[in-house]
Structure formats: C-alpha cells, structure tokens
Amino acid sequence: MNDYKLININHISSEVSREQLRELLHRRDPSYTLEQPLYNNAQIFQMDMEEVFQKEWLFVGMSCEIPNRGDYITVEVGQNPVLIVRDADGSINAFHNTCRHRGSRLCSAVKGKVANLVCPYHQWTYDLKGNLLFAGNDLIEKFDKSKHGLNKAHCAVGGGFIFISLHQQEPESIQDFIDSLEEYMEPYDMENTKVAVESSTVEKANWKLVMENNRECYHCANGHPDLNSSMPEYDDISDPRVSQEFLDYYKEEAALWDTDSIPHERRDHTLRNRLVRMPLKKGSEAMTEDGTRACDKLMGRIKNHRLGSLRILHLPNSWNHMQSDHCVVFRVLPISAQETLVTTKWIVHKDAEEGKDYDVAKLRKVWDSTNNEDKRFTEENQRGVNSIGYQPGPYAPDYEFAVINFVNWYSEIMLKNMKS
C-alpha cells in the first residue's frame, strides 16, 4: 500500500523536511493507521508542536481552580511556559510565563496565589493584567514601562473550561464551541465547584497514540473491566452497533433529562469539538466500581442522579465526562516524540466535604485503573510502532470511526497550518 522510500523509517531521528511531511499526509490512506515517522520521529514531533500545539486552542484547566483574585495555574506547552491568572475584575488572563527583562519564568509552581506577579530573579513586578508596575527603571535610560508588559496568550473561557492558543496571529474562533459549553454546562454551575483530587502520569507514547487510544472503545470490553461495568462502549446513539434495547433505554432517560431542561443531543463543531450526553449502563449512577454515586452532594441545579455522562471532546488534547455528582476532565500535553503527560482531575461541588460527602478513593478508583490500563496499552502500541516490522494497518470502521475522525482532523489541520 505505502512506499517507504521517502524516509528512512529505521531512524527516529532522521531528518524530515516539511515537504516530506506534506507528502506523508497527502499520500496516506484514511482507512489505515499513519505511517511510522508520524508516531516516532523527533522532527515531525517538533512540527506537531509548531503547527498544532502552538496554533490551535488547547484545554489547560478549569476556572474553578482559580476562583479568586490572584489565583493562578501554570502549564508547559513544549518549551513554552504559560501562566493563567484571575485578575481583580474576575477576568481570566493567559500570559507567556516569561519576564520581559531577561526572560526568567515568573511563576514556577503548578498553582498558587499572588497580589502581583513578581519575577524572582530581579523583582520586576506586573499587575494581574500583565502591566509592568516596577522595573527599577531609573537604572535604564529612556525606558517605557508601558511597552514592556507581559506578552499575552489568547484565552477563552466557557462552561468552566479554560482554553489558550499560543498562535502569534489571531487563531480561528471557537466561540461557537464556547457558546455550546455555556449551554450544556449550565446545570453544573462550574464556578461553584472544586478539584477534589488530580493525578498526572507520563505515558511513553506519542500524543497521537494517546488520543487514538481514547477515541475508541474497541479495547474496552477486555481492557477496562472497572470502566466497562458502568460505561456503555457506544460513542453515541448513531453508533452502528447500538441495539434497539439501548435506544429504548436512551429515549426513557432522555425524556427525564428534557423534563429537567438538561441538554443532551449531540452537537458537533467540525471534527474538533463534540458534546453529547449518554446514559450509563442500567443501574449505574456514576463511573464508580459499583455504579453508585461517588459524591452525595450533586452538582449545580442537578436533581436527577441518573444523568449519565456528558461527553465533551476537544481536539487536540482533551476528553471529559460530566456526571450528576462529579466531573472527570482530562488534559494531554506532549513532552517528546514518545512521551506524553496525561492529567486527570476529579471535580465536585465546592461545598462537598471529603470524608462526609465523598471518599477520594472511591471517586478516583475507576479512572485510576483505566488510566493505568491505557498507559500499558499506549506504551505497548508505541513499542510495536517503533519496530522495523511496523506497517500501517486497517481501521475497523464500526469500532474505530472516532479514531478515523481524529486522524483526519490531525492531517487536515497540519496541512492547513503548514501553509500559513
């Protein structure tokens, strides 16, 4: 099927030009997996970072993580440290986390609280909108503080989700997706929630393999016994494998959701973003080991314990499950061609008390198990892909249609962004 003469695929550090990458993407068979260099070559990884992670909108965190003035979180997008902070008027701003003096990182902690942003190196001081307040400018001739504020990153907030774009120009708008998030997340009142617990793990696999693994449940029945006990493997009711029994069950649950004005119908914003509510398996209220809810205090205005899961997809780096009693959000950040950081956060009502309303071990058990299982799957996948015996293999369309959608999105966005 494929001609491998273009690139010496036996060497993951082989020189690969942009023109060669374009050729790999143009010649691919959309019904097959990608060619090897797209999963393990260091130079293609760098192009992924430049054309996807430095231009597209990325999920970075939740607004409930920075509820008050001066609260901040930080993320590392490749070699780009980014600071997200809430200012005095309640707005959330994103800045490149680098001082305008000599470039030192301003904030090194993952999260914290400040009155102003003070560089630890030489004490240059900025307000929460990034304006330079103090620089010892009497030592610098003809110095204009107004021209040395922090460099901003694009920032968008919707339904409790924070997105940034590092694009040096104006990124493509995601306002339609933000509007949908506001609508679908309204019942949860995310400003009045908190992160109960979080975890991060490094998977020794390319970020695309991590996302592909998430985009299908072909492996769920045998691979995720804890998750499989509560979550149906169907992506939505248009899944070609859905039984009439499940469709009837879905209609019954959807009627109850409609009674409470809970949005649930699938809504797509190109291949990049999707929202859809799906019921859990009969008898399950939440994604826990026994299917019972993990938190006794429900979220927002929710009264129905059986809301299933509002599944939210955001490419290139997030998937999420919003349930009646808690939410689970996931963030993917590439580290290298064969390493990816996956962060999981479990969110509950801000007034829920640990030990009384929820038990952390029960809250995280299913997704801890699932994350560990997925780590093994993706790392074994990467080891096999690295082999000289690897060749692209055919997707099973009825099971892996969402993987096909992801790979199509990636290919299209890479070709589009490499032109700009």
Rosetta blueprint (number, residue, H / E / L):
1 M L
2 N L
3 D L
4 Y L
5 K L
6 L L
7 I L
8 N L
9 I L
10 N L
11 H L
12 I L
13 S L
14 S L
15 E L
16 V L
17 S L
18 R H
19 E H
20 Q H
21 L H
22 R H
23 E H
24 L H
25 L H
26 H H
27 R H
28 R L
29 D L
30 P L
31 S L
32 Y E
33 T L
34 L L
35 E L
36 Q L
37 P H
38 L H
39 Y H
40 N H
41 N L
42 A H
43 Q H
44 I H
45 F H
46 Q H
47 M H
48 D H
49 M H
50 E H
51 E H
52 V H
53 F H
54 Q L
55 K L
56 E L
57 W L
58 L E
59 F E
60 V E
61 G E
62 M E
63 S H
64 C H
65 E H
66 I L
67 P L
68 N L
69 R L
70 G L
71 D E
72 Y E
73 I E
74 T E
75 V E
76 E E
77 V E
78 G L
79 Q L
80 N E
81 P E
82 V E
83 L E
84 I E
85 V E
86 R E
87 D L
88 A L
89 D L
90 G L
91 S L
92 I E
93 N E
94 A E
95 F E
96 H E
97 N L
98 T L
99 C L
100 R L
101 H L
102 R L
103 G L
104 S L
105 R L
106 L L
107 C L
108 S L
109 A L
110 V L
111 K E
112 G E
113 K E
114 V L
115 A L
116 N L
117 L E
118 V E
119 C L
120 P L
121 Y L
122 H L
123 Q L
124 W L
125 T E
126 Y E
127 D L
128 L L
129 K L
130 G L
131 N L
132 L E
133 L E
134 F E
135 A L
136 G L
137 N H
138 D H
139 L H
140 I L
141 E L
142 K L
143 F L
144 D L
145 K H
146 S H
147 K H
148 H L
149 G L
150 L L
151 N L
152 K E
153 A E
154 H E
155 C E
156 A E
157 V E
158 G E
159 G L
160 G L
161 F E
162 I E
163 F E
164 I E
165 S E
166 L L
167 H L
168 Q L
169 Q L
170 E L
171 P L
172 E L
173 S L
174 I L
175 Q H
176 D H
177 F H
178 I H
179 D H
180 S H
181 L H
182 E H
183 E H
184 Y H
185 M H
186 E H
187 P H
188 Y H
189 D L
190 M H
191 E H
192 N H
193 T E
194 K E
195 V E
196 A E
197 V E
198 E E
199 S E
200 S E
201 T E
202 V E
203 E E
204 K L
205 A L
206 N L
207 W H
208 K H
209 L H
210 V H
211 M H
212 E H
213 N H
214 N H
215 R L
216 E L
217 C L
218 Y L
219 H L
220 C H
221 A H
222 N H
223 G H
224 H L
225 P H
226 D H
227 L H
228 N H
229 S L
230 S L
231 M L
232 P L
233 E L
234 Y L
235 D L
236 D L
237 I L
238 S L
239 D L
240 P L
241 R L
242 V L
243 S L
244 Q H
245 E H
246 F H
247 L H
248 D H
249 Y H
250 Y H
251 K H
252 E H
253 E H
254 A H
255 A H
256 L H
257 W H
258 D H
259 T H
260 D L
261 S L
262 I L
263 P L
264 H L
265 E L
266 R L
267 R E
268 D E
269 H E
270 T L
271 L L
272 R L
273 N E
274 R E
275 L E
276 V E
277 R E
278 M E
279 P L
280 L L
281 K L
282 K L
283 G L
284 S L
285 E L
286 A L
287 M L
288 T L
289 E L
290 D L
291 G L
292 T L
293 R L
294 A L
295 C E
296 D L
297 K L
298 L L
299 M L
300 G L
301 R L
302 I L
303 K L
304 N L
305 H L
306 R L
307 L L
308 G L
309 S E
310 L E
311 R E
312 I E
313 L E
314 H E
315 L L
316 P L
317 N L
318 S E
319 W E
320 N E
321 H E
322 M E
323 Q L
324 S L
325 D L
326 H L
327 C E
328 V E
329 V E
330 F E
331 R E
332 V E
333 L E
334 P E
335 I E
336 S E
337 A L
338 Q L
339 E E
340 T E
341 L E
342 V E
343 T E
344 T E
345 K E
346 W E
347 I E
348 V E
349 H E
350 K L
351 D L
352 A L
353 E L
354 E E
355 G L
356 K L
357 D L
358 Y E
359 D L
360 V H
361 A H
362 K H
363 L H
364 R H
365 K H
366 V H
367 W H
368 D H
369 S H
370 T H
371 N H
372 N H
373 E H
374 D H
375 K H
376 R H
377 F H
378 T H
379 E H
380 E H
381 N H
382 Q H
383 R H
384 G H
385 V H
386 N L
387 S L
388 I L
389 G L
390 Y L
391 Q L
392 P L
393 G L
394 P E
395 Y L
396 A L
397 P H
398 D H
399 Y H
400 E H
401 F H
402 A H
403 V H
404 I H
405 N H
406 F H
407 V H
408 N H
409 W H
410 Y H
411 S H
412 E H
413 I H
414 M H
415 L H
416 K H
417 N H
418 M H
419 K H
420 S L
